[in-house]
Amino acid sequence: MKKVKKATKAELKSIHDVNEKVNQEIFNLGLLEDKKVVHLQKLQSHRIELGKVQKVLEEKYGKVVIDLTNGEITDQQSETD
């Protein structure tokens, strides 16, 4: 019969502590991924809302560029010239 080798208590504690750190980081990454999904959904919602606002403004002013700092409206063509 072969003699069974055993890790010391200190070695087991060391392995356990590092393993707990790994598991905690995996858990944290899961939380971050969940937050990422929520933020991506919010971003998509905001983009849809922006598109609606742009459509309303385009119907009112046509294809123009609106300076977001002062509200000045210029034709798109004059912006590219």
ABEGO torsion letter per residue (X at the ends): XBBBBBBBAAAAAAAAAAAAAAAAAAAAAAAAAAAAAAAAAAAAAAAAAAAAAAAAAAAAAEBBBBBAAAGBBBBAAAAAX
